[in-house]
């Protein structure tokens, strides 16, 4: 007679496990799925009558928005055909109530704050649309030494299906396009975009963080300087940095790889 009557499984950490293995979060979830299949088959074989699978992480009760990717996806689905803008679709797109649809998507995050931070990596392409659909939005552009910036991109594994991150020449080209685009937006919107230098922020966090808070018309709290003590879950590549106080050891870290990344560094300013 089987002594086991009920087996319960708590699925948690599959995505983080995948990232630790230098794979994607989806890789971790697929591995978790394989484990569940094995447990189910084994339970049937062992004639265990009850099997409970707890598949909802408590982290999802209060998820951070972070890199929501809402607007880039909406734009691609609405006005992009074969990697080109369909001008005939733009007029109707501009008439859509995008801000309302954005708010509807936020409902799944169970957020109890009126202030939303969306740091989707490709937002810089769409600042014009952001200013149209979210006229009260505050745009903060954090600039970093170009070589440090590109090296950081090159060494990390992003959960995106694009190869430019891992090719030195393509990464350099993409970075220079980004610089041109941000120069255009800065000329157009001026002081409506706050530029923050990464190195200055690391050297003088109190001054720079207060500058950001003032720009956003938010009330100052001392917790702004203790962000690393915040327990909200983080599901982006910055999870390790965000859980630490601000540090300066990454400044000019590119110098350790000047020989290995000579192609990349030779093509960026």
C-alpha atoms as an extended CHARMM CRD file, in Angstrom:
* protein
*
       269  EXT
         1         1  UNK       CA              0.0000000000        0.0000000000        0.0000000000  PROA      1               0.0000000000
         2         2  UNK       CA              1.3370000000        3.4720000000       -0.9390000000  PROA      2               0.0000000000
         3         3  UNK       CA              1.8910000000        5.6470000000        2.1440000000  PROA      3               0.0000000000
         4         4  UNK       CA              1.5580000000        8.8490000000        0.0790000000  PROA      4               0.0000000000
         5         5  UNK       CA             -1.9860000000       10.0990000000       -0.2480000000  PROA      5               0.0000000000
         6         6  UNK       CA             -1.4940000000       13.6770000000       -1.3860000000  PROA      6               0.0000000000
         7         7  UNK       CA              1.4500000000       15.4200000000       -3.0820000000  PROA      7               0.0000000000
         8         8  UNK       CA              1.5720000000       19.2010000000       -3.4110000000  PROA      8               0.0000000000
         9         9  UNK       CA              3.9820000000       21.1460000000       -5.6480000000  PROA      9               0.0000000000
        10        10  UNK       CA              4.8070000000       24.8350000000       -5.2680000000  PROA      10              0.0000000000
        11        11  UNK       CA              6.2260000000       26.1790000000       -8.5180000000  PROA      11              0.0000000000
        12        12  UNK       CA              8.3980000000       29.2000000000       -7.8710000000  PROA      12              0.0000000000
        13        13  UNK       CA             11.6740000000       30.6150000000       -9.1480000000  PROA      13              0.0000000000
        14        14  UNK       CA             11.7150000000       28.9060000000      -12.5570000000  PROA      14              0.0000000000
        15        15  UNK       CA             12.2670000000       32.1840000000      -14.3820000000  PROA      15              0.0000000000
        16        16  UNK       CA             15.0340000000       33.2830000000      -12.0340000000  PROA      16              0.0000000000
        17        17  UNK       CA             16.6590000000       29.8520000000      -12.3670000000  PROA      17              0.0000000000
        18        18  UNK       CA             16.6770000000       30.2900000000      -16.1390000000  PROA      18              0.0000000000
        19        19  UNK       CA             18.4060000000       33.6590000000      -15.8540000000  PROA      19              0.0000000000
        20        20  UNK       CA             21.0120000000       32.2490000000      -13.4560000000  PROA      20              0.0000000000
        21        21  UNK       CA             21.7750000000       29.6310000000      -16.1100000000  PROA      21              0.0000000000
        22        22  UNK       CA             22.3470000000       32.5140000000      -18.5570000000  PROA      22              0.0000000000
        23        23  UNK       CA             19.2180000000       31.5260000000      -20.4420000000  PROA      23              0.0000000000
        24        24  UNK       CA             15.8360000000       33.2620000000      -20.7640000000  PROA      24              0.0000000000
        25        25  UNK       CA             13.0040000000       33.2480000000      -18.2220000000  PROA      25              0.0000000000
        26        26  UNK       CA             10.9960000000       31.1710000000      -20.7120000000  PROA      26              0.0000000000
        27        27  UNK       CA             13.7740000000       28.5600000000      -20.6680000000  PROA      27              0.0000000000
        28        28  UNK       CA             13.2990000000       28.2540000000      -16.9080000000  PROA      28              0.0000000000
        29        29  UNK       CA              9.5270000000       27.9650000000      -17.2240000000  PROA      29              0.0000000000
        30        30  UNK       CA              9.8400000000       25.2320000000      -19.8650000000  PROA      30              0.0000000000
        31        31  UNK       CA             12.1520000000       23.2860000000      -17.5600000000  PROA      31              0.0000000000
        32        32  UNK       CA              9.5730000000       23.7190000000      -14.8100000000  PROA      32              0.0000000000
        33        33  UNK       CA              6.8970000000       22.3400000000      -17.1420000000  PROA      33              0.0000000000
        34        34  UNK       CA              9.0190000000       19.2560000000      -17.8250000000  PROA      34              0.0000000000
        35        35  UNK       CA              9.3780000000       18.7090000000      -14.0800000000  PROA      35              0.0000000000
        36        36  UNK       CA              5.6040000000       18.9090000000      -13.6430000000  PROA      36              0.0000000000
        37        37  UNK       CA              5.0990000000       16.3160000000      -16.3910000000  PROA      37              0.0000000000
        38        38  UNK       CA              7.5570000000       13.9940000000      -14.6480000000  PROA      38              0.0000000000
        39        39  UNK       CA              5.8060000000       14.4250000000      -11.2890000000  PROA      39              0.0000000000
        40        40  UNK       CA              2.3920000000       13.7630000000      -12.8300000000  PROA      40              0.0000000000
        41        41  UNK       CA              3.5620000000       10.5930000000      -14.5700000000  PROA      41              0.0000000000
        42        42  UNK       CA              5.2940000000        9.3770000000      -11.4110000000  PROA      42              0.0000000000
        43        43  UNK       CA              2.2010000000       10.1080000000       -9.2910000000  PROA      43              0.0000000000
        44        44  UNK       CA              0.0500000000        8.0800000000      -11.6650000000  PROA      44              0.0000000000
        45        45  UNK       CA              2.5520000000        5.2360000000      -11.6800000000  PROA      45              0.0000000000
        46        46  UNK       CA              2.7150000000        5.2440000000       -7.8780000000  PROA      46              0.0000000000
        47        47  UNK       CA             -1.1060000000        5.4690000000       -7.6770000000  PROA      47              0.0000000000
        48        48  UNK       CA             -1.0680000000        8.6300000000       -5.5650000000  PROA      48              0.0000000000
        49        49  UNK       CA             -4.7310000000        9.7200000000       -5.4610000000  PROA      49              0.0000000000
        50        50  UNK       CA             -4.2760000000       13.4720000000       -5.0070000000  PROA      50              0.0000000000
        51        51  UNK       CA             -1.8290000000       15.8840000000       -6.6640000000  PROA      51              0.0000000000
        52        52  UNK       CA             -2.0220000000       19.6540000000       -6.1290000000  PROA      52              0.0000000000
        53        53  UNK       CA             -0.0880000000       22.1040000000       -8.2870000000  PROA      53              0.0000000000
        54        54  UNK       CA              0.2720000000       25.6450000000       -6.9260000000  PROA      54              0.0000000000
        55        55  UNK       CA              1.2180000000       27.6220000000      -10.0230000000  PROA      55              0.0000000000
        56        56  UNK       CA              0.5240000000       31.2410000000       -9.0420000000  PROA      56              0.0000000000
        57        57  UNK       CA              3.4760000000       33.0560000000       -7.5290000000  PROA      57              0.0000000000
        58        58  UNK       CA              2.7380000000       35.4610000000       -4.6900000000  PROA      58              0.0000000000
        59        59  UNK       CA              5.0750000000       37.8780000000       -6.4740000000  PROA      59              0.0000000000
        60        60  UNK       CA              2.2790000000       38.4330000000       -8.9930000000  PROA      60              0.0000000000
        61        61  UNK       CA              0.0360000000       39.9190000000       -6.3050000000  PROA      61              0.0000000000
        62        62  UNK       CA              2.1440000000       43.0540000000       -6.4700000000  PROA      62              0.0000000000
        63        63  UNK       CA              4.2110000000       43.0140000000       -9.6250000000  PROA      63              0.0000000000
        64        64  UNK       CA              6.1690000000       46.0240000000      -10.7960000000  PROA      64              0.0000000000
        65        65  UNK       CA              5.3820000000       47.3520000000      -14.2460000000  PROA      65              0.0000000000
        66        66  UNK       CA              8.9860000000       47.9950000000      -15.2790000000  PROA      66              0.0000000000
        67        67  UNK       CA              9.5430000000       46.8660000000      -18.8830000000  PROA      67              0.0000000000
        68        68  UNK       CA              5.9080000000       46.3480000000      -19.8340000000  PROA      68              0.0000000000
        69        69  UNK       CA              6.5480000000       46.7430000000      -23.6010000000  PROA      69              0.0000000000
        70        70  UNK       CA              2.9700000000       47.9560000000      -24.1230000000  PROA      70              0.0000000000
        71        71  UNK       CA              3.4680000000       50.8730000000      -26.5080000000  PROA      71              0.0000000000
        72        72  UNK       CA              6.1250000000       49.2870000000      -28.7810000000  PROA      72              0.0000000000
        73        73  UNK       CA              3.9170000000       46.2220000000      -29.2540000000  PROA      73              0.0000000000
        74        74  UNK       CA              0.8220000000       48.3470000000      -29.8300000000  PROA      74              0.0000000000
        75        75  UNK       CA              2.6130000000       50.4210000000      -32.4670000000  PROA      75              0.0000000000
        76        76  UNK       CA              3.9470000000       47.3650000000      -34.2630000000  PROA      76              0.0000000000
        77        77  UNK       CA              0.5440000000       45.7030000000      -34.2730000000  PROA      77              0.0000000000
        78        78  UNK       CA             -1.2280000000       48.8800000000      -35.4380000000  PROA      78              0.0000000000
        79        79  UNK       CA              0.8990000000       50.6810000000      -38.0280000000  PROA      79              0.0000000000
        80        80  UNK       CA              3.8770000000       48.4890000000      -38.9980000000  PROA      80              0.0000000000
        81        81  UNK       CA              3.7380000000       46.2360000000      -42.0420000000  PROA      81              0.0000000000
        82        82  UNK       CA              6.8100000000       44.3280000000      -43.2330000000  PROA      82              0.0000000000
        83        83  UNK       CA              9.0490000000       46.4420000000      -40.9600000000  PROA      83              0.0000000000
        84        84  UNK       CA              7.7950000000       49.7040000000      -42.4910000000  PROA      84              0.0000000000
        85        85  UNK       CA              5.3270000000       52.3070000000      -41.2330000000  PROA      85              0.0000000000
        86        86  UNK       CA              2.0230000000       52.2010000000      -43.0870000000  PROA      86              0.0000000000
        87        87  UNK       CA              1.1760000000       55.9030000000      -43.2570000000  PROA      87              0.0000000000
        88        88  UNK       CA             -2.4610000000       55.1130000000      -44.0800000000  PROA      88              0.0000000000
        89        89  UNK       CA             -2.8780000000       53.5160000000      -40.6510000000  PROA      89              0.0000000000
        90        90  UNK       CA             -1.2450000000       56.2630000000      -38.5860000000  PROA      90              0.0000000000
        91        91  UNK       CA             -4.2080000000       58.6710000000      -38.6080000000  PROA      91              0.0000000000
        92        92  UNK       CA             -6.6050000000       56.0850000000      -37.1840000000  PROA      92              0.0000000000
        93        93  UNK       CA             -3.9930000000       54.9600000000      -34.6830000000  PROA      93              0.0000000000
        94        94  UNK       CA             -3.6640000000       58.5030000000      -33.3300000000  PROA      94              0.0000000000
        95        95  UNK       CA             -7.4140000000       58.5480000000      -32.7090000000  PROA      95              0.0000000000
        96        96  UNK       CA             -7.2670000000       55.5050000000      -30.4360000000  PROA      96              0.0000000000
        97        97  UNK       CA             -7.5580000000       55.9540000000      -26.6870000000  PROA      97              0.0000000000
        98        98  UNK       CA             -4.1760000000       54.3840000000      -26.0300000000  PROA      98              0.0000000000
        99        99  UNK       CA             -3.8960000000       55.7450000000      -22.4930000000  PROA      99              0.0000000000
       100       100  UNK       CA             -7.1320000000       53.9540000000      -21.5330000000  PROA      100             0.0000000000
       101       101  UNK       CA             -5.9020000000       50.6820000000      -23.0300000000  PROA      101             0.0000000000
       102       102  UNK       CA             -2.6420000000       51.1090000000      -21.1520000000  PROA      102             0.0000000000
       103       103  UNK       CA             -4.5450000000       51.5590000000      -17.8880000000  PROA      103             0.0000000000
       104       104  UNK       CA             -6.5730000000       48.4410000000      -18.6500000000  PROA      104             0.0000000000
       105       105  UNK       CA             -3.4040000000       46.4120000000      -19.0820000000  PROA      105             0.0000000000
       106       106  UNK       CA             -2.0780000000       47.7300000000      -15.7730000000  PROA      106             0.0000000000
       107       107  UNK       CA             -5.0450000000       46.1360000000      -13.9930000000  PROA      107             0.0000000000
       108       108  UNK       CA             -3.3340000000       42.7530000000      -14.2740000000  PROA      108             0.0000000000
       109       109  UNK       CA             -0.4350000000       44.1000000000      -12.1930000000  PROA      109             0.0000000000
       110       110  UNK       CA             -2.6010000000       44.8930000000       -9.1580000000  PROA      110             0.0000000000
       111       111  UNK       CA             -0.8330000000       48.2210000000       -8.6280000000  PROA      111             0.0000000000
       112       112  UNK       CA             -2.0160000000       50.5180000000       -5.8450000000  PROA      112             0.0000000000
       113       113  UNK       CA              0.0520000000       53.5430000000       -6.9060000000  PROA      113             0.0000000000
       114       114  UNK       CA             -0.8820000000       56.4950000000       -9.0970000000  PROA      114             0.0000000000
       115       115  UNK       CA              2.7330000000       56.8270000000      -10.2630000000  PROA      115             0.0000000000
       116       116  UNK       CA              3.8540000000       54.3030000000      -12.8630000000  PROA      116             0.0000000000
       117       117  UNK       CA              7.4300000000       53.7930000000      -14.0440000000  PROA      117             0.0000000000
       118       118  UNK       CA              7.7200000000       52.2060000000      -17.4680000000  PROA      118             0.0000000000
       119       119  UNK       CA             11.3380000000       51.6220000000      -18.4950000000  PROA      119             0.0000000000
       120       120  UNK       CA             10.7360000000       49.5070000000      -21.5760000000  PROA      120             0.0000000000
       121       121  UNK       CA             14.1050000000       49.4000000000      -23.3210000000  PROA      121             0.0000000000
       122       122  UNK       CA             12.8000000000       50.5540000000      -26.7030000000  PROA      122             0.0000000000
       123       123  UNK       CA             10.7670000000       53.5120000000      -25.4000000000  PROA      123             0.0000000000
       124       124  UNK       CA             13.2780000000       55.9480000000      -26.9010000000  PROA      124             0.0000000000
       125       125  UNK       CA             11.9930000000       55.1320000000      -30.3900000000  PROA      125             0.0000000000
       126       126  UNK       CA              8.4720000000       56.2490000000      -29.4870000000  PROA      126             0.0000000000
       127       127  UNK       CA              8.8430000000       59.3980000000      -27.3920000000  PROA      127             0.0000000000
       128       128  UNK       CA              6.7350000000       61.3280000000      -29.9110000000  PROA      128             0.0000000000
       129       129  UNK       CA              3.8450000000       58.9130000000      -29.4590000000  PROA      129             0.0000000000
       130       130  UNK       CA              4.3500000000       58.9340000000      -25.6860000000  PROA      130             0.0000000000
       131       131  UNK       CA              3.9940000000       62.7350000000      -25.6340000000  PROA      131             0.0000000000
       132       132  UNK       CA              0.7910000000       62.4580000000      -27.6930000000  PROA      132             0.0000000000
       133       133  UNK       CA             -0.9250000000       59.6730000000      -25.7600000000  PROA      133             0.0000000000
       134       134  UNK       CA              0.4760000000       60.5340000000      -22.3180000000  PROA      134             0.0000000000
       135       135  UNK       CA              0.8630000000       64.3440000000      -22.3460000000  PROA      135             0.0000000000
       136       136  UNK       CA              1.5290000000       64.5040000000      -18.5960000000  PROA      136             0.0000000000
       137       137  UNK       CA              4.2520000000       61.8700000000      -18.6830000000  PROA      137             0.0000000000
       138       138  UNK       CA              7.7310000000       62.6600000000      -17.3870000000  PROA      138             0.0000000000
       139       139  UNK       CA             10.5560000000       61.4020000000      -19.5690000000  PROA      139             0.0000000000
       140       140  UNK       CA             13.9410000000       60.7110000000      -17.9880000000  PROA      140             0.0000000000
       141       141  UNK       CA             16.8990000000       59.8790000000      -20.2010000000  PROA      141             0.0000000000
       142       142  UNK       CA             19.7580000000       58.2510000000      -18.3090000000  PROA      142             0.0000000000
       143       143  UNK       CA             22.9950000000       58.5890000000      -20.2830000000  PROA      143             0.0000000000
       144       144  UNK       CA             26.1200000000       56.5590000000      -19.6750000000  PROA      144             0.0000000000
       145       145  UNK       CA             29.6390000000       56.3190000000      -21.0310000000  PROA      145             0.0000000000
       146       146  UNK       CA             29.0470000000       54.8160000000      -24.4710000000  PROA      146             0.0000000000
       147       147  UNK       CA             31.6150000000       52.0390000000      -24.0870000000  PROA      147             0.0000000000
       148       148  UNK       CA             30.3740000000       51.0260000000      -20.6380000000  PROA      148             0.0000000000
       149       149  UNK       CA             26.8110000000       51.1220000000      -21.9490000000  PROA      149             0.0000000000
       150       150  UNK       CA             27.4890000000       48.9170000000      -24.9650000000  PROA      150             0.0000000000
       151       151  UNK       CA             29.6250000000       46.4760000000      -23.0070000000  PROA      151             0.0000000000
       152       152  UNK       CA             26.8090000000       46.0800000000      -20.4760000000  PROA      152             0.0000000000
       153       153  UNK       CA             24.3940000000       45.2600000000      -23.3020000000  PROA      153             0.0000000000
       154       154  UNK       CA             26.8330000000       42.8650000000      -24.9500000000  PROA      154             0.0000000000
       155       155  UNK       CA             27.5060000000       40.8180000000      -21.8130000000  PROA      155             0.0000000000
       156       156  UNK       CA             23.8690000000       40.3030000000      -20.7840000000  PROA      156             0.0000000000
       157       157  UNK       CA             21.3090000000       37.8560000000      -22.1230000000  PROA      157             0.0000000000
       158       158  UNK       CA             18.0890000000       39.6380000000      -23.0660000000  PROA      158             0.0000000000
       159       159  UNK       CA             14.7860000000       37.8750000000      -23.4900000000  PROA      159             0.0000000000
       160       160  UNK       CA             14.2870000000       39.3280000000      -26.9800000000  PROA      160             0.0000000000
       161       161  UNK       CA             14.5180000000       37.7800000000      -30.4350000000  PROA      161             0.0000000000
       162       162  UNK       CA             17.0410000000       40.2210000000      -31.8710000000  PROA      162             0.0000000000
       163       163  UNK       CA             20.6680000000       39.5690000000      -32.6720000000  PROA      163             0.0000000000
       164       164  UNK       CA             22.0730000000       43.1040000000      -32.6200000000  PROA      164             0.0000000000
       165       165  UNK       CA             22.8000000000       42.8050000000      -28.8790000000  PROA      165             0.0000000000
       166       166  UNK       CA             25.4530000000       40.1620000000      -29.4780000000  PROA      166             0.0000000000
       167       167  UNK       CA             27.1780000000       41.3500000000      -32.6390000000  PROA      167             0.0000000000
       168       168  UNK       CA             29.8040000000       44.0650000000      -32.1320000000  PROA      168             0.0000000000
       169       169  UNK       CA             29.1680000000       45.8620000000      -35.4100000000  PROA      169             0.0000000000
       170       170  UNK       CA             25.3790000000       45.6740000000      -35.1930000000  PROA      170             0.0000000000
       171       171  UNK       CA             25.4350000000       46.8070000000      -31.5680000000  PROA      171             0.0000000000
       172       172  UNK       CA             27.5950000000       49.7990000000      -32.5070000000  PROA      172             0.0000000000
       173       173  UNK       CA             25.2070000000       50.7060000000      -35.3430000000  PROA      173             0.0000000000
       174       174  UNK       CA             22.1770000000       50.3940000000      -33.0650000000  PROA      174             0.0000000000
       175       175  UNK       CA             23.8110000000       52.5210000000      -30.3960000000  PROA      175             0.0000000000
       176       176  UNK       CA             24.6320000000       55.3040000000      -32.8520000000  PROA      176             0.0000000000
       177       177  UNK       CA             21.0310000000       55.2490000000      -34.1010000000  PROA      177             0.0000000000
       178       178  UNK       CA             19.8580000000       55.5610000000      -30.4960000000  PROA      178             0.0000000000
       179       179  UNK       CA             22.1220000000       58.5970000000      -30.0000000000  PROA      179             0.0000000000
       180       180  UNK       CA             20.7730000000       60.2670000000      -33.1480000000  PROA      180             0.0000000000
       181       181  UNK       CA             17.1630000000       59.6210000000      -32.1330000000  PROA      181             0.0000000000
       182       182  UNK       CA             17.6520000000       60.9740000000      -28.6150000000  PROA      182             0.0000000000
       183       183  UNK       CA             19.4090000000       64.0320000000      -30.0140000000  PROA      183             0.0000000000
       184       184  UNK       CA             16.3540000000       64.6280000000      -32.2000000000  PROA      184             0.0000000000
       185       185  UNK       CA             13.9180000000       64.2810000000      -29.2810000000  PROA      185             0.0000000000
       186       186  UNK       CA             16.0630000000       66.5060000000      -27.0650000000  PROA      186             0.0000000000
       187       187  UNK       CA             16.0810000000       69.2510000000      -29.7110000000  PROA      187             0.0000000000
       188       188  UNK       CA             12.3220000000       68.9570000000      -30.1140000000  PROA      188             0.0000000000
       189       189  UNK       CA             11.2070000000       68.7140000000      -26.4800000000  PROA      189             0.0000000000
       190       190  UNK       CA             14.0550000000       70.4710000000      -24.6870000000  PROA      190             0.0000000000
       191       191  UNK       CA             13.5670000000       70.6020000000      -20.9110000000  PROA      191             0.0000000000
       192       192  UNK       CA             10.5670000000       68.2770000000      -21.1230000000  PROA      192             0.0000000000
       193       193  UNK       CA             13.1560000000       65.4880000000      -21.1110000000  PROA      193             0.0000000000
       194       194  UNK       CA             15.4170000000       65.2520000000      -18.0690000000  PROA      194             0.0000000000
       195       195  UNK       CA             18.8940000000       64.0000000000      -18.8820000000  PROA      195             0.0000000000
       196       196  UNK       CA             20.6920000000       62.2350000000      -16.0390000000  PROA      196             0.0000000000
       197       197  UNK       CA             24.2960000000       61.1280000000      -16.3410000000  PROA      197             0.0000000000
       198       198  UNK       CA             24.8840000000       57.6770000000      -14.8670000000  PROA      198             0.0000000000
       199       199  UNK       CA             28.3450000000       58.6070000000      -13.6020000000  PROA      199             0.0000000000
       200       200  UNK       CA             27.0920000000       61.7840000000      -11.9120000000  PROA      200             0.0000000000
       201       201  UNK       CA             24.2580000000       59.8320000000      -10.3030000000  PROA      201             0.0000000000
       202       202  UNK       CA             26.7150000000       57.2890000000       -8.9260000000  PROA      202             0.0000000000
       203       203  UNK       CA             29.0020000000       60.0190000000       -7.5580000000  PROA      203             0.0000000000
       204       204  UNK       CA             26.2470000000       62.2260000000       -6.0740000000  PROA      204             0.0000000000
       205       205  UNK       CA             23.1150000000       60.0970000000       -5.6070000000  PROA      205             0.0000000000
       206       206  UNK       CA             21.4680000000       62.4310000000       -3.0670000000  PROA      206             0.0000000000
       207       207  UNK       CA             21.6330000000       65.4430000000       -5.3750000000  PROA      207             0.0000000000
       208       208  UNK       CA             20.6990000000       63.6020000000       -8.5700000000  PROA      208             0.0000000000
       209       209  UNK       CA             17.8450000000       61.5790000000       -7.0910000000  PROA      209             0.0000000000
       210       210  UNK       CA             16.3240000000       64.7320000000       -5.5950000000  PROA      210             0.0000000000
       211       211  UNK       CA             16.6080000000       66.3380000000       -9.0220000000  PROA      211             0.0000000000
       212       212  UNK       CA             14.6690000000       63.4320000000      -10.5270000000  PROA      212             0.0000000000
       213       213  UNK       CA             11.9850000000       63.5810000000       -7.8370000000  PROA      213             0.0000000000
       214       214  UNK       CA             11.5630000000       67.3400000000       -8.3460000000  PROA      214             0.0000000000
       215       215  UNK       CA             11.3240000000       66.9020000000      -12.1110000000  PROA      215             0.0000000000
       216       216  UNK       CA              8.5160000000       64.3840000000      -11.6000000000  PROA      216             0.0000000000
       217       217  UNK       CA              6.6800000000       66.7610000000       -9.2080000000  PROA      217             0.0000000000
       218       218  UNK       CA              6.7400000000       64.1210000000       -6.4820000000  PROA      218             0.0000000000
       219       219  UNK       CA              7.1240000000       64.5670000000       -2.7550000000  PROA      219             0.0000000000
       220       220  UNK       CA             10.5300000000       63.7330000000       -1.3620000000  PROA      220             0.0000000000
       221       221  UNK       CA             10.8850000000       60.6940000000        0.8990000000  PROA      221             0.0000000000
       222       222  UNK       CA             14.0510000000       59.4010000000        2.5360000000  PROA      222             0.0000000000
       223       223  UNK       CA             13.1500000000       55.9620000000        1.1850000000  PROA      223             0.0000000000
       224       224  UNK       CA             14.1620000000       57.2800000000       -2.2330000000  PROA      224             0.0000000000
       225       225  UNK       CA             17.7470000000       56.8380000000       -1.0450000000  PROA      225             0.0000000000
       226       226  UNK       CA             17.0270000000       53.3490000000        0.2960000000  PROA      226             0.0000000000
       227       227  UNK       CA             15.5190000000       51.8700000000       -2.8630000000  PROA      227             0.0000000000
       228       228  UNK       CA             17.5100000000       48.6640000000       -2.3740000000  PROA      228             0.0000000000
       229       229  UNK       CA             15.4270000000       47.8970000000        0.7300000000  PROA      229             0.0000000000
       230       230  UNK       CA             12.2060000000       47.8280000000       -1.3040000000  PROA      230             0.0000000000
       231       231  UNK       CA             10.7300000000       44.3170000000       -1.3560000000  PROA      231             0.0000000000
       232       232  UNK       CA              8.7420000000       44.6840000000       -4.5760000000  PROA      232             0.0000000000
       233       233  UNK       CA              9.6690000000       41.9070000000       -7.0510000000  PROA      233             0.0000000000
       234       234  UNK       CA             11.9090000000       42.8290000000       -9.9870000000  PROA      234             0.0000000000
       235       235  UNK       CA             11.7510000000       40.7410000000      -13.1490000000  PROA      235             0.0000000000
       236       236  UNK       CA             14.3470000000       42.4530000000      -15.3250000000  PROA      236             0.0000000000
       237       237  UNK       CA             18.1050000000       42.0930000000      -15.7620000000  PROA      237             0.0000000000
       238       238  UNK       CA             18.6220000000       44.9190000000      -13.2640000000  PROA      238             0.0000000000
       239       239  UNK       CA             17.3860000000       42.7690000000      -10.3750000000  PROA      239             0.0000000000
       240       240  UNK       CA             20.8690000000       42.2820000000       -8.9020000000  PROA      240             0.0000000000
       241       241  UNK       CA             21.8170000000       45.9690000000       -9.1360000000  PROA      241             0.0000000000
       242       242  UNK       CA             18.4770000000       47.2080000000       -7.8000000000  PROA      242             0.0000000000
       243       243  UNK       CA             18.8740000000       45.1160000000       -4.6640000000  PROA      243             0.0000000000
       244       244  UNK       CA             22.1540000000       46.8520000000       -3.8060000000  PROA      244             0.0000000000
       245       245  UNK       CA             23.0200000000       50.4210000000       -2.8350000000  PROA      245             0.0000000000
       246       246  UNK       CA             24.3660000000       52.5820000000       -5.6650000000  PROA      246             0.0000000000
       247       247  UNK       CA             27.9520000000       51.6350000000       -6.4710000000  PROA      247             0.0000000000
       248       248  UNK       CA             30.6720000000       53.1030000000       -8.6880000000  PROA      248             0.0000000000
       249       249  UNK       CA             32.6750000000       50.0110000000       -9.5920000000  PROA      249             0.0000000000
       250       250  UNK       CA             31.0640000000       49.7230000000      -13.0330000000  PROA      250             0.0000000000
       251       251  UNK       CA             32.3230000000       53.1320000000      -14.1560000000  PROA      251             0.0000000000
       252       252  UNK       CA             34.9010000000       52.6790000000      -16.9250000000  PROA      252             0.0000000000
       253       253  UNK       CA             34.7210000000       48.9080000000      -16.5310000000  PROA      253             0.0000000000
       254       254  UNK       CA             34.9800000000       48.7240000000      -20.3270000000  PROA      254             0.0000000000
       255       255  UNK       CA             38.7490000000       49.1850000000      -19.9290000000  PROA      255             0.0000000000
       256       256  UNK       CA             38.9970000000       45.5590000000      -18.8390000000  PROA      256             0.0000000000
       257       257  UNK       CA             37.7990000000       44.4480000000      -22.2840000000  PROA      257             0.0000000000
       258       258  UNK       CA             39.2720000000       46.9660000000      -24.7050000000  PROA      258             0.0000000000
       259       259  UNK       CA             41.1810000000       44.2520000000      -26.5700000000  PROA      259             0.0000000000
       260       260  UNK       CA             38.2970000000       41.7550000000      -26.7320000000  PROA      260             0.0000000000
       261       261  UNK       CA             35.7280000000       44.3660000000      -27.8460000000  PROA      261             0.0000000000
       262       262  UNK       CA             37.9770000000       46.4670000000      -30.0570000000  PROA      262             0.0000000000
       263       263  UNK       CA             35.5830000000       46.2950000000      -33.0360000000  PROA      263             0.0000000000
       264       264  UNK       CA             32.6700000000       47.5740000000      -30.9530000000  PROA      264             0.0000000000
       265       265  UNK       CA             34.6220000000       50.3400000000      -29.2330000000  PROA      265             0.0000000000
       266       266  UNK       CA             36.1790000000       51.5840000000      -32.4630000000  PROA      266             0.0000000000
       267       267  UNK       CA             32.7610000000       52.3170000000      -33.9390000000  PROA      267             0.0000000000
       268       268  UNK       CA             31.1410000000       54.2880000000      -31.1180000000  PROA      268             0.0000000000
       269       269  UNK       CA             31.8740000000       57.7620000000      -29.8210000000  PROA      269             0.0000000000
